[in-house]
Amino acid sequence: MHKLIAILNVVAWSGFWAFGYLALTADAADSAHVTTAVILAAAGGGIGLWAYFKLIRFTEATGYAKPRNRVRKVHLEEEAS
């Protein structure tokens, strides 16, 4: 399943960059093409971010990546008392 999410991540970011480029370089008078390209670029960026964060969670949970630095709740309770 995680390989599928990794493939989705690559395809989504590719779509983001490709349609983002088309949106930026399209003729401003052709608003239908610009709007479509912007919508597809935003969808690619959103799906790419979602897939990237899912992959980060998976790698942290399996120990492949170093976990984030967080303050433990025990530490906060000790300071409060």
FIKOLZA-1660 file (N, C-alpha, C; in steps of 0.1 Angstrom, whole numbers, plus 5000, padded with zeros to 4 digits):
% residues 81
   i   px   py   pz ch aa at
   1 5008 4988 5000  A  M  N
   1 5000 5000 5000  A  M CA
   1 5009 5013 5000  A  M  C
   2 5020 5012 5007  A  H  N
   2 5028 5024 5008  A  H CA
   2 5036 5026 4995  A  H  C
   3 5038 5016 4987  A  K  N
   3 5044 5018 4974  A  K CA
   3 5034 5025 4965  A  K  C
   4 5022 5022 4966  A  L  N
   4 5011 5028 4958  A  L CA
   4 5010 5043 4962  A  L  C
   5 5011 5046 4975  A  I  N
   5 5011 5060 4979  A  I CA
   5 5024 5067 4974  A  I  C
   6 5035 5061 4974  A  A  N
   6 5047 5067 4969  A  A CA
   6 5046 5070 4954  A  A  C
   7 5040 5061 4946  A  I  N
   7 5038 5063 4932  A  I CA
   7 5028 5075 4930  A  I  C
   8 5017 5075 4938  A  L  N
   8 5008 5086 4937  A  L CA
   8 5014 5099 4940  A  L  C
   9 5024 5099 4950  A  N  N
   9 5031 5111 4953  A  N CA
   9 5039 5117 4941  A  N  C
  10 5046 5108 4935  A  V  N
  10 5054 5112 4923  A  V CA
  10 5045 5117 4912  A  V  C
  11 5034 5110 4909  A  V  N
  11 5025 5114 4898  A  V CA
  11 5018 5127 4902  A  V  C
  12 5014 5129 4914  A  A  N
  12 5007 5141 4918  A  A CA
  12 5017 5153 4917  A  A  C
  13 5029 5152 4922  A  W  N
  13 5038 5163 4921  A  W CA
  13 5042 5166 4906  A  W  C
  14 5043 5156 4898  A  S  N
  14 5045 5158 4884  A  S CA
  14 5034 5166 4878  A  S  C
  15 5021 5162 4881  A  G  N
  15 5010 5170 4876  A  G CA
  15 5010 5184 4881  A  G  C
  16 5014 5186 4894  A  F  N
  16 5015 5200 4899  A  F CA
  16 5024 5208 4891  A  F  C
  17 5036 5203 4889  A  W  N
  17 5046 5211 4882  A  W CA
  17 5042 5213 4867  A  W  C
  18 5037 5203 4861  A  A  N
  18 5033 5204 4846  A  A CA
  18 5021 5214 4844  A  A  C
  19 5011 5212 4852  A  F  N
  19 4999 5221 4850  A  F CA
  19 5002 5235 4856  A  F  C
  20 5010 5235 4866  A  G  N
  20 5014 5249 4871  A  G CA
  20 5022 5257 4861  A  G  C
  21 5031 5250 4853  A  Y  N
  21 5038 5256 4842  A  Y CA
  21 5028 5261 4831  A  Y  C
  22 5019 5252 4828  A  L  N
  22 5009 5255 4818  A  L CA
  22 5000 5267 4822  A  L  C
  23 4997 5268 4835  A  A  N
  23 4989 5279 4840  A  A CA
  23 4996 5292 4839  A  A  C
  24 5009 5292 4842  A  L  N
  24 5017 5304 4842  A  L CA
  24 5021 5309 4828  A  L  C
  25 5022 5300 4819  A  T  N
  25 5026 5303 4805  A  T CA
  25 5015 5305 4796  A  T  C
  26 5003 5302 4800  A  A  N
  26 4991 5302 4790  A  A CA
  26 4988 5317 4788  A  A  C
  27 4981 5319 4776  A  D  N
  27 4977 5332 4773  A  D CA
  27 4966 5337 4782  A  D  C
  28 4967 5348 4788  A  A  N
  28 4957 5353 4798  A  A CA
  28 4943 5355 4792  A  A  C
  29 4942 5357 4779  A  A  N
  29 4929 5358 4772  A  A CA
  29 4921 5345 4772  A  A  C
  30 4928 5334 4773  A  D  N
  30 4922 5321 4772  A  D CA
  30 4919 5316 4787  A  D  C
  31 4909 5322 4793  A  S  N
  31 4907 5319 4807  A  S CA
  31 4903 5305 4810  A  S  C
  32 4896 5298 4801  A  A  N
  32 4892 5284 4803  A  A CA
  32 4904 5275 4805  A  A  C
  33 4914 5277 4797  A  H  N
  33 4926 5268 4799  A  H CA
  33 4934 5272 4811  A  H  C
  34 4935 5285 4814  A  V  N
  34 4942 5289 4826  A  V CA
  34 4935 5283 4839  A  V  C
  35 4922 5285 4839  A  T  N
  35 4914 5280 4851  A  T CA
  35 4915 5265 4852  A  T  C
  36 4914 5257 4841  A  T  N
  36 4916 5243 4842  A  T CA
  36 4930 5239 4847  A  T  C
  37 4940 5246 4842  A  A  N
  37 4954 5243 4846  A  A CA
  37 4956 5246 4861  A  A  C
  38 4950 5257 4865  A  V  N
  38 4952 5261 4879  A  V CA
  38 4945 5250 4888  A  V  C
  39 4933 5246 4885  A  I  N
  39 4926 5236 4893  A  I CA
  39 4933 5223 4893  A  I  C
  40 4939 5219 4882  A  L  N
  40 4946 5206 4881  A  L CA
  40 4959 5207 4889  A  L  C
  41 4966 5219 4888  A  A  N
  41 4978 5221 4896  A  A CA
  41 4975 5221 4911  A  A  C
  42 4965 5227 4915  A  A  N
  42 4961 5227 4929  A  A CA
  42 4958 5213 4934  A  A  C
  43 4951 5206 4926  A  A  N
  43 4947 5192 4930  A  A CA
  43 4960 5183 4931  A  A  C
  44 4969 5185 4921  A  G  N
  44 4982 5178 4922  A  G CA
  44 4990 5181 4934  A  G  C
  45 4990 5194 4937  A  G  N
  45 4997 5199 4949  A  G CA
  45 4991 5193 4962  A  G  C
  46 4978 5194 4963  A  G  N
  46 4971 5189 4975  A  G CA
  46 4973 5174 4977  A  G  C
  47 4971 5166 4966  A  I  N
  47 4973 5152 4967  A  I CA
  47 4988 5148 4970  A  I  C
  48 4997 5156 4964  A  G  N
  48 5011 5154 4966  A  G CA
  48 5015 5156 4981  A  G  C
  49 5009 5167 4987  A  L  N
  49 5012 5170 5001  A  L CA
  49 5006 5159 5010  A  L  C
  50 4994 5155 5007  A  W  N
  50 4987 5144 5015  A  W CA
  50 4995 5131 5014  A  W  C
  51 5000 5127 5002  A  A  N
  51 5008 5115 5001  A  A CA
  51 5021 5116 5008  A  A  C
  52 5027 5128 5007  A  Y  N
  52 5040 5130 5013  A  Y CA
  52 5039 5129 5029  A  Y  C
  53 5029 5135 5034  A  F  N
  53 5027 5134 5049  A  F CA
  53 5024 5119 5053  A  F  C
  54 5016 5112 5045  A  K  N
  54 5013 5098 5048  A  K CA
  54 5026 5090 5048  A  K  C
  55 5035 5093 5038  A  L  N
  55 5048 5086 5038  A  L CA
  55 5057 5089 5050  A  L  C
  56 5057 5102 5054  A  I  N
  56 5064 5106 5066  A  I CA
  56 5060 5098 5078  A  I  C
  57 5047 5097 5080  A  R  N
  57 5041 5090 5092  A  R CA
  57 5045 5076 5091  A  R  C
  58 5045 5069 5079  A  F  N
  58 5048 5055 5078  A  F CA
  58 5063 5053 5082  A  F  C
  59 5072 5062 5076  A  T  N
  59 5086 5060 5079  A  T CA
  59 5090 5062 5093  A  T  C
  60 5083 5071 5100  A  E  N
  60 5085 5073 5114  A  E CA
  60 5080 5062 5123  A  E  C
  61 5069 5056 5119  A  A  N
  61 5063 5045 5126  A  A CA
  61 5071 5033 5125  A  A  C
  62 5077 5030 5113  A  T  N
  62 5085 5018 5111  A  T CA
  62 5100 5019 5116  A  T  C
  63 5104 5031 5120  A  G  N
  63 5117 5033 5124  A  G CA
  63 5127 5036 5113  A  G  C
  64 5123 5038 5101  A  Y  N
  64 5131 5041 5090  A  Y CA
  64 5136 5055 5090  A  Y  C
  65 5128 5064 5095  A  A  N
  65 5132 5078 5097  A  A CA
  65 5132 5081 5111  A  A  C
  66 5140 5091 5115  A  K  N
  66 5141 5096 5129  A  K CA
  66 5128 5103 5132  A  K  C
  67 5122 5099 5144  A  P  N
  67 5110 5106 5148  A  P CA
  67 5112 5121 5151  A  P  C
  68 5101 5128 5151  A  R  N
  68 5102 5143 5153  A  R CA
  68 5105 5145 5168  A  R  C
  69 5111 5157 5170  A  N  N
  69 5114 5161 5184  A  N CA
  69 5101 5166 5190  A  N  C
  70 5097 5160 5201  A  R  N
  70 5085 5164 5208  A  R CA
  70 5087 5164 5223  A  R  C
  71 5080 5172 5230  A  V  N
  71 5081 5172 5244  A  V CA
  71 5071 5162 5249  A  V  C
  72 5076 5154 5258  A  R  N
  72 5067 5143 5264  A  R CA
  72 5057 5150 5274  A  R  C
  73 5046 5144 5275  A  K  N
  73 5036 5149 5285  A  K CA
  73 5041 5148 5299  A  K  C
  74 5049 5137 5302  A  V  N
  74 5054 5136 5315  A  V CA
  74 5063 5147 5319  A  V  C
  75 5070 5152 5310  A  H  N
  75 5079 5164 5312  A  H CA
  75 5071 5176 5316  A  H  C
  76 5060 5178 5308  A  L  N
  76 5051 5190 5311  A  L CA
  76 5044 5189 5325  A  L  C
  77 5040 5176 5329  A  E  N
  77 5034 5175 5342  A  E CA
  77 5044 5177 5353  A  E  C
  78 5056 5173 5351  A  E  N
  78 5066 5176 5361  A  E CA
  78 5069 5190 5363  A  E  C
  79 5069 5198 5353  A  E  N
  79 5071 5212 5354  A  E CA
  79 5059 5220 5360  A  E  C
  80 5047 5214 5358  A  A  N
  80 5035 5221 5364  A  A CA
  80 5035 5219 5379  A  A  C
  81 5040 5208 5384  A  S  N
  81 5039 5205 5398  A  S CA
  81 5051 5210 5406  A  S  C
% end
